[in-house]
């Protein structure tokens, strides 16, 4: 989110909804969007393969786009 405070708050609200659906996807979004981590770095932090995280990222990103639309 490169917009203003309202967009960041909306993203945070959506992340909380996503966390109830899929905790791992929400954690990945936080690490990538707010932490600036690469897939490899996030995989190290989360102790999961980068390939799995890339699949999670595609699903989480699609879900967030729908929620934020």
Biopython code that builds the backbone (N, CA, C, O; Angstrom):
import numpy as np
from Bio.PDB.StructureBuilder import StructureBuilder

atoms = [
    (1, "UNK", "N", (0.848, -1.182, 0.000)),
    (1, "UNK", "CA", (0.000, 0.000, 0.000)),
    (1, "UNK", "C", (0.885, 1.233, 0.000)),
    (1, "UNK", "O", (1.598, 1.508, 0.965)),
    (2, "UNK", "N", (0.826, 1.948, -1.072)),
    (2, "UNK", "CA", (1.626, 3.168, -1.152)),
    (2, "UNK", "C", (0.743, 4.395, -1.043)),
    (2, "UNK", "O", (1.169, 5.504, -1.363)),
    (3, "UNK", "N", (-0.499, 4.196, -0.586)),
    (3, "UNK", "CA", (-1.429, 5.300, -0.449)),
    (3, "UNK", "C", (-1.342, 5.919, 0.935)),
    (3, "UNK", "O", (-0.366, 5.744, 1.664)),
    (4, "UNK", "N", (-2.387, 6.640, 1.267)),
    (4, "UNK", "CA", (-2.412, 7.341, 2.541)),
    (4, "UNK", "C", (-2.816, 6.445, 3.697)),
    (4, "UNK", "O", (-2.970, 5.232, 3.549)),
    (5, "UNK", "N", (-2.981, 7.074, 4.849)),
    (5, "UNK", "CA", (-3.326, 6.325, 6.073)),
    (5, "UNK", "C", (-4.609, 5.512, 5.953)),
    (5, "UNK", "O", (-4.698, 4.415, 6.505)),
    (6, "UNK", "N", (-5.614, 6.042, 5.232)),
    (6, "UNK", "CA", (-6.872, 5.296, 5.091)),
    (6, "UNK", "C", (-6.654, 3.977, 4.371)),
    (6, "UNK", "O", (-7.232, 2.958, 4.748)),
    (7, "UNK", "N", (-5.819, 3.989, 3.329)),
    (7, "UNK", "CA", (-5.555, 2.752, 2.594)),
    (7, "UNK", "C", (-4.788, 1.756, 3.458)),
    (7, "UNK", "O", (-5.032, 0.551, 3.391)),
    (8, "UNK", "N", (-3.873, 2.256, 4.259)),
    (8, "UNK", "CA", (-3.117, 1.356, 5.139)),
    (8, "UNK", "C", (-4.031, 0.749, 6.196)),
    (8, "UNK", "O", (-3.918, -0.438, 6.504)),
    (9, "UNK", "N", (-4.935, 1.552, 6.753)),
    (9, "UNK", "CA", (-5.892, 1.020, 7.728)),
    (9, "UNK", "C", (-6.800, -0.022, 7.103)),
    (9, "UNK", "O", (-7.110, -1.039, 7.722)),
    (10, "UNK", "N", (-7.230, 0.239, 5.857)),
    (10, "UNK", "CA", (-8.080, -0.723, 5.160)),
    (10, "UNK", "C", (-7.321, -2.035, 4.937)),
    (10, "UNK", "O", (-7.881, -3.119, 5.101)),
    (11, "UNK", "N", (-6.052, -1.928, 4.563)),
    (11, "UNK", "CA", (-5.236, -3.131, 4.378)),
    (11, "UNK", "C", (-5.098, -3.887, 5.693)),
    (11, "UNK", "O", (-5.194, -5.115, 5.709)),
    (12, "UNK", "N", (-4.877, -3.181, 6.786)),
    (12, "UNK", "CA", (-4.754, -3.825, 8.103)),
    (12, "UNK", "C", (-6.047, -4.544, 8.479)),
    (12, "UNK", "O", (-6.008, -5.655, 9.009)),
    (13, "UNK", "N", (-7.197, -3.913, 8.206)),
    (13, "UNK", "CA", (-8.486, -4.561, 8.486)),
    (13, "UNK", "C", (-8.630, -5.844, 7.669)),
    (13, "UNK", "O", (-9.076, -6.871, 8.179)),
    (14, "UNK", "N", (-8.244, -5.769, 6.388)),
    (14, "UNK", "CA", (-8.334, -6.941, 5.523)),
    (14, "UNK", "C", (-7.384, -8.037, 6.005)),
    (14, "UNK", "O", (-7.715, -9.221, 5.943)),
    (15, "UNK", "N", (-6.218, -7.647, 6.478)),
    (15, "UNK", "CA", (-5.271, -8.633, 6.995)),
    (15, "UNK", "C", (-5.840, -9.380, 8.191)),
    (15, "UNK", "O", (-5.624, -10.583, 8.339)),
    (16, "UNK", "N", (-6.559, -8.672, 9.034)),
    (16, "UNK", "CA", (-7.174, -9.329, 10.196)),
    (16, "UNK", "C", (-8.223, -10.342, 9.742)),
    (16, "UNK", "O", (-8.334, -11.422, 10.323)),
    (17, "UNK", "N", (-8.998, -9.998, 8.698)),
    (17, "UNK", "CA", (-9.964, -10.953, 8.150)),
    (17, "UNK", "C", (-9.233, -12.160, 7.567)),
    (17, "UNK", "O", (-9.626, -13.305, 7.790)),
    (18, "UNK", "N", (-8.162, -11.888, 6.818)),
    (18, "UNK", "CA", (-7.396, -12.972, 6.211)),
    (18, "UNK", "C", (-6.799, -13.872, 7.291)),
    (18, "UNK", "O", (-6.756, -15.090, 7.119)),
    (19, "UNK", "N", (-6.341, -13.295, 8.395)),
    (19, "UNK", "CA", (-5.744, -14.067, 9.477)),
    (19, "UNK", "C", (-6.732, -15.108, 10.013)),
    (19, "UNK", "O", (-6.330, -16.208, 10.394)),
    (20, "UNK", "N", (-8.024, -14.760, 10.042)),
    (20, "UNK", "CA", (-9.042, -15.704, 10.535)),
    (20, "UNK", "C", (-9.247, -16.851, 9.546)),
    (20, "UNK", "O", (-9.655, -17.948, 9.928)),
    (21, "UNK", "N", (-8.958, -16.581, 8.264)),
    (21, "UNK", "CA", (-9.123, -17.601, 7.218)),
    (21, "UNK", "C", (-7.849, -18.418, 7.070)),
    (21, "UNK", "O", (-7.894, -19.647, 7.007)),
    (22, "UNK", "N", (-6.703, -17.727, 7.014)),
    (22, "UNK", "CA", (-5.429, -18.409, 6.801)),
    (22, "UNK", "C", (-4.307, -17.610, 7.465)),
    (22, "UNK", "O", (-3.826, -16.614, 6.924)),
    (23, "UNK", "N", (-3.909, -18.065, 8.634)),
    (23, "UNK", "CA", (-2.890, -17.376, 9.437)),
    (23, "UNK", "C", (-1.569, -17.243, 8.672)),
    (23, "UNK", "O", (-0.917, -16.199, 8.715)),
    (24, "UNK", "N", (-1.186, -18.314, 7.972)),
    (24, "UNK", "CA", (0.101, -18.296, 7.282)),
    (24, "UNK", "C", (0.120, -17.274, 6.154)),
    (24, "UNK", "O", (1.117, -16.577, 5.967)),
    (25, "UNK", "N", (-0.963, -17.179, 5.406)),
    (25, "UNK", "CA", (-1.024, -16.187, 4.334)),
    (25, "UNK", "C", (-0.952, -14.775, 4.895)),
    (25, "UNK", "O", (-0.284, -13.912, 4.326)),
    (26, "UNK", "N", (-1.636, -14.536, 6.006)),
    (26, "UNK", "CA", (-1.602, -13.208, 6.626)),
    (26, "UNK", "C", (-0.189, -12.873, 7.096)),
    (26, "UNK", "O", (0.276, -11.747, 6.917)),
    (27, "UNK", "N", (0.488, -13.842, 7.692)),
    (27, "UNK", "CA", (1.863, -13.608, 8.151)),
    (27, "UNK", "C", (2.770, -13.303, 6.963)),
    (27, "UNK", "O", (3.628, -12.425, 7.049)),
    (28, "UNK", "N", (2.586, -14.018, 5.862)),
    (28, "UNK", "CA", (3.393, -13.784, 4.675)),
    (28, "UNK", "C", (3.186, -12.373, 4.131)),
    (28, "UNK", "O", (4.150, -11.695, 3.779)),
    (29, "UNK", "N", (1.930, -11.931, 4.061)),
    (29, "UNK", "CA", (1.652, -10.569, 3.573)),
    (29, "UNK", "C", (2.349, -9.552, 4.470)),
    (29, "UNK", "O", (2.941, -8.592, 3.978)),
    (30, "UNK", "N", (2.282, -9.757, 5.776)),
    (30, "UNK", "CA", (2.947, -8.822, 6.695)),
    (30, "UNK", "C", (4.451, -8.783, 6.455)),
    (30, "UNK", "O", (5.047, -7.707, 6.413)),
    (31, "UNK", "N", (5.066, -9.957, 6.299)),
    (31, "UNK", "CA", (6.517, -10.007, 6.099)),
    (31, "UNK", "C", (6.924, -9.350, 4.783)),
    (31, "UNK", "O", (7.939, -8.656, 4.721)),
    (32, "UNK", "N", (6.138, -9.566, 3.737)),
    (32, "UNK", "CA", (6.493, -9.014, 2.427)),
    (32, "UNK", "C", (6.129, -7.526, 2.308)),
    (32, "UNK", "O", (6.943, -6.718, 1.860)),
    (33, "UNK", "N", (4.916, -7.176, 2.709)),
    (33, "UNK", "CA", (4.449, -5.800, 2.504)),
    (33, "UNK", "C", (5.053, -4.852, 3.538)),
    (33, "UNK", "O", (5.585, -3.800, 3.183)),
    (34, "UNK", "N", (4.970, -5.222, 4.806)),
    (34, "UNK", "CA", (5.443, -4.324, 5.858)),
    (34, "UNK", "C", (6.912, -4.550, 6.208)),
    (34, "UNK", "O", (7.612, -3.618, 6.604)),
    (35, "UNK", "N", (7.375, -5.794, 6.058)),
    (35, "UNK", "CA", (8.757, -6.109, 6.401)),
    (35, "UNK", "C", (9.726, -5.998, 5.234)),
    (35, "UNK", "O", (10.937, -5.905, 5.432)),
    (36, "UNK", "N", (9.182, -6.008, 3.999)),
    (36, "UNK", "CA", (10.024, -5.896, 2.825)),
    (36, "UNK", "C", (10.873, -7.131, 2.548)),
    (36, "UNK", "O", (11.879, -7.040, 1.844)),
    (37, "UNK", "N", (10.485, -8.281, 3.089)),
    (37, "UNK", "CA", (11.264, -9.500, 2.910)),
    (37, "UNK", "C", (11.020, -10.119, 1.539)),
    (37, "UNK", "O", (9.938, -9.982, 0.967)),
    (38, "UNK", "N", (12.030, -10.796, 1.024)),
    (38, "UNK", "CA", (11.890, -11.586, -0.201)),
    (38, "UNK", "C", (11.206, -12.904, 0.156)),
    (38, "UNK", "O", (11.005, -13.210, 1.331)),
    (39, "UNK", "N", (10.845, -13.695, -0.887)),
    (39, "UNK", "CA", (10.260, -15.012, -0.616)),
    (39, "UNK", "C", (11.246, -15.881, 0.158)),
    (39, "UNK", "O", (10.859, -16.573, 1.100)),
    (40, "UNK", "N", (12.519, -15.847, -0.239)),
    (40, "UNK", "CA", (13.515, -16.669, 0.449)),
    (40, "UNK", "C", (13.671, -16.262, 1.909)),
    (40, "UNK", "O", (13.758, -17.116, 2.792)),
    (41, "UNK", "N", (13.707, -14.952, 2.161)),
    (41, "UNK", "CA", (13.827, -14.468, 3.548)),
    (41, "UNK", "C", (12.597, -14.849, 4.365)),
    (41, "UNK", "O", (12.716, -15.298, 5.505)),
    (42, "UNK", "N", (11.408, -14.667, 3.774)),
    (42, "UNK", "CA", (10.174, -15.025, 4.472)),
    (42, "UNK", "C", (10.122, -16.529, 4.735)),
    (42, "UNK", "O", (9.662, -16.962, 5.792)),
    (43, "UNK", "N", (10.595, -17.324, 3.771)),
    (43, "UNK", "CA", (10.614, -18.782, 3.946)),
    (43, "UNK", "C", (11.502, -19.165, 5.120)),
    (43, "UNK", "O", (11.162, -20.068, 5.885)),
    (44, "UNK", "N", (12.648, -18.481, 5.270)),
    (44, "UNK", "CA", (13.527, -18.747, 6.407)),
    (44, "UNK", "C", (12.827, -18.416, 7.723)),
    (44, "UNK", "O", (12.882, -19.195, 8.674)),
    (45, "UNK", "N", (12.172, -17.262, 7.775)),
    (45, "UNK", "CA", (11.486, -16.831, 8.992)),
    (45, "UNK", "C", (10.361, -17.803, 9.351)),
    (45, "UNK", "O", (10.193, -18.170, 10.514)),
    (46, "UNK", "N", (9.594, -18.215, 8.342)),
    (46, "UNK", "CA", (8.407, -19.034, 8.578)),
    (46, "UNK", "C", (8.699, -20.538, 8.563)),
    (46, "UNK", "O", (7.818, -21.347, 8.854)),
    (47, "UNK", "N", (9.942, -20.908, 8.221)),
    (47, "UNK", "CA", (10.341, -22.321, 8.181)),
    (47, "UNK", "C", (9.493, -23.138, 7.204)),
    (47, "UNK", "O", (9.068, -24.254, 7.505)),
    (48, "UNK", "N", (9.257, -22.548, 6.018)),
    (48, "UNK", "CA", (8.490, -23.210, 4.957)),
    (48, "UNK", "C", (9.250, -22.973, 3.652)),
    (48, "UNK", "O", (10.044, -22.037, 3.564)),
    (49, "UNK", "N", (9.020, -23.800, 2.651)),
    (49, "UNK", "CA", (9.715, -23.616, 1.381)),
    (49, "UNK", "C", (9.238, -22.355, 0.668)),
    (49, "UNK", "O", (8.086, -21.942, 0.809)),
    (50, "UNK", "N", (10.141, -21.753, -0.096)),
    (50, "UNK", "CA", (9.794, -20.554, -0.863)),
    (50, "UNK", "C", (8.712, -20.873, -1.888)),
    (50, "UNK", "O", (7.866, -20.027, -2.178)),
    (51, "UNK", "N", (8.731, -22.082, -2.439)),
    (51, "UNK", "CA", (7.711, -22.466, -3.425)),
    (51, "UNK", "C", (6.316, -22.454, -2.803)),
    (51, "UNK", "O", (5.361, -21.986, -3.423)),
    (52, "UNK", "N", (6.199, -22.966, -1.586)),
    (52, "UNK", "CA", (4.912, -22.949, -0.883)),
    (52, "UNK", "C", (4.475, -21.514, -0.627)),
    (52, "UNK", "O", (3.304, -21.177, -0.804)),
    (53, "UNK", "N", (5.416, -20.664, -0.210)),
    (53, "UNK", "CA", (5.065, -19.269, 0.058)),
    (53, "UNK", "C", (4.637, -18.542, -1.202)),
    (53, "UNK", "O", (3.755, -17.685, -1.152)),
    (54, "UNK", "N", (5.245, -18.868, -2.325)),
    (54, "UNK", "CA", (4.843, -18.216, -3.578)),
    (54, "UNK", "C", (3.400, -18.574, -3.921)),
    (54, "UNK", "O", (2.641, -17.722, -4.384)),
    (55, "UNK", "N", (3.021, -19.832, -3.694)),
    (55, "UNK", "CA", (1.620, -20.223, -3.918)),
    (55, "UNK", "C", (0.706, -19.487, -2.938)),
    (55, "UNK", "O", (-0.348, -18.982, -3.325)),
    (56, "UNK", "N", (1.112, -19.430, -1.673)),
    (56, "UNK", "CA", (0.325, -18.693, -0.670)),
    (56, "UNK", "C", (0.181, -17.227, -1.071)),
    (56, "UNK", "O", (-0.891, -16.639, -0.932)),
    (57, "UNK", "N", (1.274, -16.644, -1.570)),
    (57, "UNK", "CA", (1.272, -15.229, -1.957)),
    (57, "UNK", "C", (0.247, -14.973, -3.057)),
    (57, "UNK", "O", (-0.494, -13.992, -2.999)),
    (58, "UNK", "N", (0.201, -15.856, -4.064)),
    (58, "UNK", "CA", (-0.758, -15.673, -5.152)),
    (58, "UNK", "C", (-2.192, -15.722, -4.632)),
    (58, "UNK", "O", (-3.034, -14.922, -5.040)),
    (59, "UNK", "N", (-2.463, -16.659, -3.736)),
    (59, "UNK", "CA", (-3.818, -16.767, -3.172)),
    (59, "UNK", "C", (-4.140, -15.567, -2.283)),
    (59, "UNK", "O", (-5.230, -15.002, -2.366)),
    (60, "UNK", "N", (-3.194, -15.183, -1.436)),
    (60, "UNK", "CA", (-3.427, -14.059, -0.526)),
    (60, "UNK", "C", (-3.606, -12.767, -1.310)),
    (60, "UNK", "O", (-4.476, -11.958, -0.989)),
    (61, "UNK", "N", (-2.788, -12.571, -2.332)),
    (61, "UNK", "CA", (-2.871, -11.341, -3.123)),
    (61, "UNK", "C", (-4.215, -11.256, -3.836)),
    (61, "UNK", "O", (-4.839, -10.195, -3.860)),
    (62, "UNK", "N", (-4.665, -12.367, -4.414)),
    (62, "UNK", "CA", (-5.963, -12.381, -5.091)),
    (62, "UNK", "C", (-7.081, -12.083, -4.099)),
    (62, "UNK", "O", (-8.000, -11.326, -4.411)),
    (63, "UNK", "N", (-7.010, -12.669, -2.910)),
    (63, "UNK", "CA", (-8.031, -12.442, -1.889)),
    (63, "UNK", "C", (-8.053, -10.974, -1.471)),
    (63, "UNK", "O", (-9.122, -10.375, -1.351)),
    (64, "UNK", "N", (-6.873, -10.398, -1.251)),
    (64, "UNK", "CA", (-6.801, -8.992, -0.838)),
    (64, "UNK", "C", (-7.319, -8.063, -1.910)),
    (64, "UNK", "O", (-8.013, -7.092, -1.605)),
    (65, "UNK", "N", (-6.995, -8.342, -3.167)),
    (65, "UNK", "CA", (-7.521, -7.506, -4.254)),
    (65, "UNK", "C", (-9.038, -7.493, -4.249)),
    (65, "UNK", "O", (-9.658, -6.444, -4.420)),
    (66, "UNK", "N", (-9.645, -8.679, -4.050)),
    (66, "UNK", "CA", (-11.106, -8.741, -4.001)),
    (66, "UNK", "C", (-11.646, -7.942, -2.817)),
    (66, "UNK", "O", (-12.620, -7.201, -2.954)),
    (67, "UNK", "N", (-11.012, -8.095, -1.658)),
    (67, "UNK", "CA", (-11.475, -7.392, -0.453)),
    (67, "UNK", "C", (-11.324, -5.876, -0.574)),
    (67, "UNK", "O", (-12.179, -5.123, -0.109)),
    (68, "UNK", "N", (-10.242, -5.437, -1.196)),
    (68, "UNK", "CA", (-9.950, -4.004, -1.279)),
    (68, "UNK", "C", (-10.634, -3.323, -2.455)),
    (68, "UNK", "O", (-10.603, -2.097, -2.563)),
    (69, "UNK", "N", (-11.250, -4.101, -3.336)),
    (69, "UNK", "CA", (-11.883, -3.527, -4.537)),
    (69, "UNK", "C", (-13.104, -2.707, -4.183)),
    (69, "UNK", "O", (-13.754, -2.154, -5.071)),
]
sb = StructureBuilder()
sb.init_structure("model")
sb.init_model(0)
sb.init_chain("A")
sb.init_seg("    ")
for serial, (resi, resn, name, xyz) in enumerate(atoms, 1):
    if name == "N":
        sb.init_residue(resn, " ", resi, " ")
    sb.init_atom(name, np.array(xyz, "f"), 0.0, 1.0, " ", f" {name:<3s}", serial, name[0])
structure = sb.get_structure()
